Amino acid sequence: MRRVAAAVRLEWGIELRYGIVPVAAGLAVLWTAVLWLLPPGTARIVAPYLLFTDTAGFGALFVVVLLMFERTERARDALAATPLRTGEAVAVRVLVLTALSVGVAVPLILVAGRDDPAALPAALLAGASGVALISLFLLSLCLAVSARARTLQDFLVVLPVVAVPLVVVPLVHMTGVLEHPLLYAVPTTVGADLVRWGLAPDAVASSPAVLAAGTGYALVCVVLALVWARRAVDAGAVAPPGPRPPGVRAGTGAGRASLRGRTPVGRGAVRLGRGSAPAVLRFARADLFGTGRDPMLLVVLLAPLVLAVGARFGFAGATGHVRSAYGVDLTAFAPLVLALFLLHLPLMFGAVGAMRAIEDVDERVLMVLRVSPLTLRAYLGYRTGLVAALSLAGLLVALPLSGLMPGGWSAGTVAALVLGTAQAPLLLVAVTAFAANKVESLVAVKAAGAVMVVVPVLAWIVPGPWNLLLLALPPAWPALAVPGYAAGPLGVPVLLAGGLLVAAVATALLVRRTTRRIDGAGSTV
């Protein structure tokens, strides 16, 4: 037991050092404040969805990134020389991250159920149990799957296949689109029902006996997932990508390596061309070549269409269920949903671009830039320009298909689209300016993602003109430009000009910080 206790202390220290614990605490504060500002009845409706979609899965990507970072740093080899068994190390990591999720859930449940203090103990027990059950299963499953992946991108390609049923089926069940005990075959469904039963017991159609049986089944699935994770980690992944020649990205093959090859010196070196513009174009062609053979890029390019279809049918189904179950008309919140959707795509593209940039740091690509015609600023310009272009194209496709613009295009919607697009490059350089490795980059993405979700919500529920205080944060500008938001005396032209100015200044400052960090620390961002 001593070695397990020591492992818990070590794991807590690791997560504290890389910022995972502070991010969890920040999310708890932010979401608690949001639920406090909502009317008690509305908070009870919103909280179960928030706990399921955000809180319960908080550690899913962290457990993967920590494993891959340790593999790169050979920490797993050091672990083999200690008395700690692989199964114990896996269990400790999963339990510590699950404890963080439960810790975040507790204040959310307390605030959401504040109108009925007598029922709070039962709500806490059911809600925390549901969050823990979902977290234990998701973390164990993600750890098992990622143990055989060479890189984070390899795992992210497989993630939708694994995660979509585990998320979509419970959401369909929670919204009342389809309710049947057989849906408990998906282990996360009973966890979602436990969370919902704690705060809104009348909304759960299943009997206590069915809930108990589903909980037992989910616990068996958790144990099996933990055993699988232990065996996968113990067996070892495919050999992690070691140091590669600059420009060779994992899993892309020798052909792409030759296209991206940027050998710094020596005979046969592949040059990027003369002048900054040719170098940027050459780098872009090499970076984007083989998009059809890069599953991660295909997933990203198809995401706007998938999200638009999901929003079109999901919002309509949720509106009908909430109206019949709670007597609340969600159409009154359509501008808020539109703002969240509009910011989600830039968040996604910016996060993927940031992870690519951090990967280039790990692969020593940025070291090559010091002796190539492509300058560091040109590289960052390419990365930011690419995510901005993808965000703009994705929004132009997704917004009309989402069904969230019943009034069609308007001046406010166009301004919100432009300002939302500007958030993608801002997110990218925010990550590269502060993250030194993949773990820290994921922490930064999580924090930035929370801001991009919470700010539109606060701008919606905080009455004007007090919500204008949020304009110090860049995501507030596109949110307030959405028709239906209370922007006070600020018209669309002012919001568009001000939002672009704030985003441009923030991006420029973060680019400057990024270049200083790279110049001052070799190739480490």
C-alpha positions in Angstrom: 0.0 0.0 0.0 2.9 2.3 0.6 3.9 2.2 -3.1 0.3 2.9 -4.1 0.2 5.9 -1.7 3.5 7.1 -3.1 2.1 6.7 -6.6 -1.0 8.8 -5.7 1.2 11.6 -4.4 3.4 11.4 -7.5 0.4 11.5 -9.8 -1.1 14.4 -8.0 2.2 16.3 -8.3 2.4 15.6 -12.0 -1.1 16.8 -12.7 -0.5 19.8 -10.5 2.8 20.7 -12.2 1.4 20.5 -15.7 -1.7 22.6 -14.8 -4.3 19.9 -15.0 -5.5 20.5 -11.4 -5.7 24.4 -11.8 -7.7 23.9 -15.0 -10.1 21.6 -13.2 -10.5 24.2 -10.4 -11.0 27.0 -12.9 -13.7 25.0 -14.7 -15.5 24.3 -11.4 -15.5 28.0 -10.6 -16.7 29.1 -14.0 -19.5 26.5 -14.4 -20.6 27.1 -10.8 -20.9 30.8 -11.5 -22.9 30.1 -14.6 -25.3 27.8 -12.9 -25.7 30.3 -10.0 -26.7 33.0 -12.4 -29.4 30.8 -13.9 -32.8 30.4 -12.3 -32.9 27.3 -10.1 -35.4 25.5 -12.4 -33.2 26.2 -15.4 -30.1 25.2 -13.6 -31.6 21.8 -12.8 -32.3 21.3 -16.5 -28.8 22.4 -17.7 -26.6 20.8 -15.0 -27.1 17.1 -16.0 -26.1 17.9 -19.6 -23.1 19.9 -18.4 -22.0 17.2 -16.0 -22.2 14.6 -18.7 -20.7 16.3 -21.7 -17.9 18.3 -19.9 -17.2 17.2 -16.3 -17.4 13.4 -16.6 -15.0 13.3 -19.5 -12.6 15.9 -18.2 -9.6 13.6 -18.0 -10.2 11.5 -21.1 -7.6 13.3 -23.3 -5.3 14.0 -20.4 -4.9 10.3 -19.6 -3.8 9.8 -23.2 -1.5 12.7 -23.5 0.2 11.9 -20.2 0.9 8.3 -21.4 2.4 9.5 -24.7 4.4 12.2 -23.0 5.9 9.6 -20.6 6.6 7.3 -23.4 8.5 10.0 -25.3 10.4 10.9 -22.1 11.1 7.2 -21.4 9.3 7.5 -18.0 7.6 4.1 -18.6 11.1 2.5 -18.7 11.9 4.1 -15.3 8.6 2.8 -13.9 9.6 -0.8 -14.9 12.5 -0.5 -12.4 10.2 0.3 -9.5 8.1 -2.0 -7.3 4.9 -0.3 -8.7 3.0 -2.7 -10.9 1.6 -1.6 -14.2 -2.0 -2.3 -13.1 -1.5 -0.1 -10.0 0.0 2.7 -12.0 -3.0 2.6 -14.4 -5.5 2.4 -11.6 -3.9 5.4 -9.8 -3.9 7.6 -12.8 -7.5 6.8 -13.7 -8.7 7.2 -10.1 -6.9 10.6 -9.6 -8.3 12.0 -12.8 -11.8 10.7 -11.9 -11.4 12.3 -8.4 -10.8 15.6 -10.2 -14.0 15.2 -12.2 -16.0 14.4 -9.1 -14.5 17.4 -7.4 -15.6 19.6 -10.2 -19.1 18.0 -10.1 -19.8 18.6 -6.4 -20.2 22.4 -6.5 -22.1 22.2 -9.7 -24.6 19.8 -8.1 -24.9 21.9 -5.0 -25.7 25.1 -6.9 -28.1 23.4 -9.4 -30.1 21.9 -6.5 -30.0 24.9 -4.2 -33.8 25.3 -4.3 -34.3 22.0 -2.4 -31.7 21.7 0.3 -33.4 18.6 1.8 -32.8 16.7 -1.4 -29.1 17.7 -1.8 -27.6 14.7 -0.1 -29.4 12.3 -2.5 -28.6 14.6 -5.5 -24.9 14.6 -4.5 -24.7 10.8 -4.1 -26.5 10.1 -7.4 -24.8 12.8 -9.4 -21.2 12.1 -8.1 -21.7 8.4 -8.6 -22.9 8.9 -12.2 -19.9 11.2 -13.0 -17.5 8.8 -11.4 -18.9 5.8 -13.3 -18.7 7.6 -16.6 -15.2 8.9 -15.9 -13.8 5.6 -14.8 -15.1 3.9 -18.0 -14.1 6.6 -20.4 -10.6 7.0 -19.0 -9.9 3.3 -18.9 -11.1 2.8 -22.4 -9.1 5.8 -23.8 -6.0 4.5 -22.1 -6.5 1.1 -23.5 -7.0 2.4 -27.0 -4.2 4.9 -26.9 -1.6 2.4 -25.7 -1.3 1.0 -29.2 -1.3 4.5 -30.9 2.0 5.9 -32.0 1.0 9.5 -31.8 -1.8 11.7 -30.4 -3.1 12.2 -33.9 -3.3 8.5 -34.5 -5.5 8.2 -31.4 -7.6 11.2 -32.3 -8.5 9.5 -35.6 -9.8 6.5 -33.7 -11.5 8.6 -31.0 -14.7 9.4 -32.9 -15.3 5.7 -33.5 -14.9 5.0 -29.8 -16.5 8.1 -28.3 -19.4 8.9 -30.5 -21.6 6.0 -29.4 -20.6 6.6 -25.8 -21.7 10.2 -26.0 -24.5 10.3 -28.6 -26.5 7.4 -27.2 -26.8 8.8 -23.7 -27.6 12.2 -25.1 -30.4 10.8 -27.3 -31.7 9.0 -24.2 -31.5 12.1 -22.0 -33.3 14.3 -24.5 -36.1 11.9 -24.7 -35.7 11.2 -28.4 -35.4 7.5 -27.6 -35.8 6.0 -24.2 -35.4 2.2 -23.7 -33.7 0.0 -21.2 -31.6 -1.6 -24.0 -29.8 1.7 -24.3 -28.1 0.8 -21.0 -26.0 -1.6 -23.1 -23.9 1.5 -23.7 -22.2 1.8 -20.3 -22.3 5.6 -20.1 -26.0 5.7 -20.4 -26.7 4.6 -16.8 -24.2 7.1 -15.6 -26.0 9.9 -17.4 -29.3 8.7 -15.9 -27.8 8.7 -12.4 -26.7 12.3 -12.9 -30.1 13.3 -14.2 -32.0 11.3 -11.5 -30.1 13.2 -8.8 -31.3 16.6 -10.0 -34.5 15.8 -12.0 -35.8 12.4 -10.8 -39.1 12.9 -12.6 -37.3 13.1 -15.9 -35.9 9.5 -15.6 -38.3 6.9 -16.8 -36.3 3.9 -15.6 -37.3 2.2 -12.4 -34.8 2.0 -9.5 -34.4 -1.7 -10.2 -33.4 -1.0 -13.8 -31.0 1.7 -12.6 -29.4 -0.7 -10.2 -29.0 -3.4 -12.8 -27.6 -0.9 -15.3 -25.2 0.4 -12.6 -24.0 -3.2 -12.0 -23.5 -3.8 -15.7 -21.5 -0.5 -16.0 -19.3 -1.5 -13.1 -18.4 -4.7 -14.8 -17.6 -2.8 -18.0 -15.3 -0.5 -15.9 -13.4 -3.5 -14.5 -13.0 -5.0 -18.0 -11.8 -1.7 -19.4 -9.3 -1.4 -16.6 -8.0 -4.9 -17.2 -7.7 -4.1 -20.9 -5.9 -0.9 -20.2 -3.4 -2.6 -17.9 -2.7 -5.3 -20.5 -2.3 -2.8 -23.3 0.0 -0.5 -21.3 2.0 -3.5 -20.0 2.4 -5.0 -23.4 3.7 -1.6 -24.6 2.6 0.4 -27.6 4.0 0.3 -31.1 7.5 1.8 -30.6 7.0 5.5 -30.1 8.3 7.8 -32.8 11.9 8.5 -32.0 13.9 11.5 -33.3 13.1 11.9 -37.0 14.7 14.0 -39.7 13.0 17.4 -39.7 9.9 17.5 -41.8 9.0 13.8 -41.4 5.6 13.5 -39.7 4.6 10.3 -38.0 2.6 7.9 -40.1 3.0 9.9 -43.4 5.5 7.7 -45.1 8.7 8.3 -46.9 7.0 10.0 -49.8 5.6 12.8 -47.7 8.9 12.9 -45.9 10.6 13.7 -49.1 8.1 16.4 -49.9 8.4 17.9 -46.5 12.1 17.2 -46.2 13.9 20.2 -45.0 17.4 18.9 -44.4 19.2 21.9 -43.0 22.6 21.3 -44.4 24.5 18.9 -46.6 24.4 17.6 -50.2 20.9 16.8 -51.4 19.2 19.1 -49.0 15.7 20.0 -50.1 15.4 23.8 -50.2 12.2 25.6 -49.6 12.8 28.1 -52.4 14.0 31.7 -52.7 12.3 34.4 -50.8 9.7 34.3 -48.1 6.6 33.8 -50.3 8.0 30.8 -52.3 9.2 29.2 -49.0 5.7 29.6 -47.5 4.1 28.1 -50.6 6.5 25.2 -50.6 6.0 24.5 -47.0 2.2 24.7 -47.4 2.2 22.3 -50.3 4.4 19.8 -48.4 2.3 20.2 -45.2 -1.0 19.7 -47.0 0.1 17.1 -49.5 -1.6 13.8 -49.0 -4.6 15.2 -47.2 -6.6 12.3 -48.5 -4.1 10.0 -46.9 -4.1 11.8 -43.6 -7.1 10.5 -41.7 -6.9 13.3 -39.1 -7.2 16.0 -41.7 -10.1 14.2 -43.3 -11.9 14.1 -39.9 -11.3 17.8 -39.3 -12.5 18.7 -42.8 -15.7 16.6 -42.4 -16.4 17.9 -38.9 -18.4 21.0 -39.9 -20.9 19.0 -41.9 -21.3 16.4 -39.1 -21.8 19.1 -36.5 -24.2 21.0 -38.6 -26.4 17.9 -39.2 -26.2 17.1 -35.5 -27.2 20.6 -34.5 -30.1 20.7 -37.0 -31.7 17.5 -35.7 -30.4 17.6 -32.1 -31.6 21.0 -31.2 -35.1 20.3 -32.6 -35.3 17.1 -30.6 -34.1 18.7 -27.4 -36.5 21.5 -27.8 -39.5 19.2 -28.0 -38.4 17.1 -25.1 -37.6 20.0 -22.8 -40.9 21.7 -23.7 -42.9 18.6 -22.8 -40.9 17.6 -19.8 -40.1 20.9 -18.2 -42.4 23.4 -19.9 -39.4 25.5 -21.1 -39.2 26.7 -24.7 -35.6 26.4 -25.9 -36.3 28.5 -29.0 -35.9 31.5 -26.7 -32.3 30.5 -26.3 -31.6 30.1 -30.0 -29.2 33.0 -30.2 -27.1 31.5 -27.4 -27.0 28.1 -29.1 -26.0 29.9 -32.4 -23.2 31.7 -30.6 -21.9 28.5 -29.0 -22.0 26.7 -32.4 -20.4 29.6 -34.2 -17.4 29.5 -31.7 -17.1 25.7 -31.6 -15.7 25.3 -35.1 -12.9 27.9 -34.7 -12.2 26.3 -31.4 -11.8 22.9 -33.0 -9.7 24.1 -36.0 -7.5 26.3 -33.7 -6.9 23.4 -31.3 -5.9 21.0 -34.1 -3.6 23.7 -35.6 -2.1 24.3 -32.2 -1.4 20.5 -31.7 0.2 20.4 -35.1 2.5 23.3 -34.2 3.5 21.7 -30.9 4.2 18.5 -32.9 6.5 20.5 -35.1 8.3 21.7 -32.0 8.7 18.1 -30.8 9.9 17.0 -34.2 12.5 19.7 -34.3 10.9 21.3 -37.4 11.3 24.7 -36.0 15.1 24.2 -35.6 15.2 23.8 -39.4 13.6 27.2 -39.9 16.7 28.8 -38.5 18.7 27.7 -41.5 15.9 27.8 -44.1 14.4 30.5 -46.2 11.1 30.1 -44.2 11.2 32.4 -41.2 9.5 31.6 -38.0 7.1 34.5 -38.5 6.2 33.1 -41.9 5.6 29.7 -40.4 3.3 31.1 -37.8 1.6 33.2 -40.4 1.0 30.1 -42.5 -0.4 28.1 -39.5 -2.7 31.0 -38.4 -3.8 31.7 -41.9 -4.7 28.1 -42.5 -6.8 27.6 -39.4 -8.6 31.0 -40.2 -9.3 29.8 -43.7 -10.6 26.5 -42.6 -12.8 28.1 -39.9 -14.3 30.5 -42.4 -15.0 27.8 -44.9 -16.4 25.5 -42.2 -18.7 28.2 -40.8 -19.9 29.2 -44.3 -20.9 25.5 -44.9 -22.2 24.6 -41.4 -24.2 27.7 -40.4 -26.9 27.4 -43.1 -27.2 23.7 -42.7 -27.4 23.8 -38.9 -31.0 25.3 -38.9 -29.9 27.8 -36.2 -30.5 30.8 -38.4 -34.2 30.9 -39.1 -34.0 34.5 -40.2 -31.1 33.7 -42.7 -28.1 35.9 -43.1 -28.1 39.3 -41.5 -25.5 42.0 -40.8 -25.0 40.7 -37.2 -24.6 37.1 -38.3 -22.0 38.0 -40.9 -20.1 40.1 -38.3 -20.3 37.2 -35.8 -19.0 34.8 -38.5 -16.0 37.1 -39.3 -15.2 37.6 -35.6 -15.7 34.0 -34.8 -13.2 33.1 -37.6 -10.6 35.4 -35.9 -10.7 33.2 -32.7 -9.1 30.2 -34.4 -5.6 31.8 -35.1 -5.9 33.6 -31.7 -6.3 30.2 -30.0 -3.4 28.7 -31.9 -0.9 31.3 -30.9 -2.2 31.4 -27.4 -1.3 27.7 -27.1 2.1 28.1 -28.8 2.9 31.1 -26.6 2.4 29.3 -23.3 2.7 25.5 -23.9 6.0 23.7 -23.8 4.8 20.2 -24.6 1.7 18.2 -25.5 0.4 18.0 -22.0 0.6 21.7 -21.5 -0.9 22.3 -24.9 -3.9 20.2 -24.0 -4.2 22.1 -20.7 -4.1 25.4 -22.7 -6.7 24.2 -25.2 -9.0 23.1 -22.4 -8.7 26.5 -20.6 -9.2 28.4 -23.9 -12.1 26.2 -24.8 -13.8 26.8 -21.4 -13.4 30.6 -22.0 -14.9 30.3 -25.5 -18.0 28.5 -24.0 -18.5 30.4 -20.8 -18.1 33.9 -22.2 -21.1 33.6 -24.6 -23.2 32.1 -21.8 -22.3 34.9 -19.5 -22.9 37.5 -22.2 -26.4 36.0 -22.6 -27.4 35.7 -19.0 -25.8 38.8 -17.5 -28.1 41.8 -18.1 -26.9 44.7 -20.2 -25.0 46.9 -20.0 -23.0 44.8 -17.5 -22.4 42.1 -20.1 -20.3 44.7 -22.0 -17.6 44.2 -19.4 -16.9 40.9 -21.0 -15.6 42.7 -24.1 -12.2 42.5 -22.5 -12.3 38.9 -23.7 -12.1 38.3 -27.5 -14.9 35.7 -27.6 -17.4 38.2 -26.3 -17.3 40.2 -29.5 -18.7 37.6 -31.9 -21.2 36.5 -29.3 -22.6 40.0 -28.8 -22.8 40.4 -32.6 -25.2 37.5 -32.9 -28.8 38.8 -33.4 -30.7 38.5 -30.2 -27.9 39.4 -27.8 -28.2 42.6 -25.8 -25.2 44.6 -27.1 -26.5 47.9 -25.7 -25.5 51.0 -27.7 -22.9 49.0 -29.7 -24.0 48.5 -33.3 -22.8 45.8 -35.7 -20.1 48.1 -37.3 -18.7 49.0 -33.8 -18.7 45.3 -32.8 -17.0 44.2 -36.0 -14.3 46.9 -35.9 -13.7 46.5 -32.2 -13.6 42.7 -32.3 -11.2 42.6 -35.2 -8.9 45.1 -33.4 -8.9 43.2 -30.1 -8.2 39.9 -31.9 -5.5 41.4 -34.0 -3.7 43.0 -31.1 -4.0 39.9 -29.0 -2.7 37.7 -31.8 0.2 40.0 -32.5 1.3 40.0 -28.9 1.0 36.2 -28.6 3.0 35.8 -31.9 5.7 38.0 -30.4 5.8 35.9 -27.2 5.9 32.7 -29.2 8.9 33.9 -31.3 10.7 35.1 -28.2 10.2 31.7 -26.4 11.5 29.8 -29.4 14.4 32.1 -30.0 15.3 32.0 -26.3 14.8 28.2 -25.7 16.1 26.6 -28.9 13.2 24.6 -30.4 11.0 24.5 -27.3 7.8 26.5 -27.2 
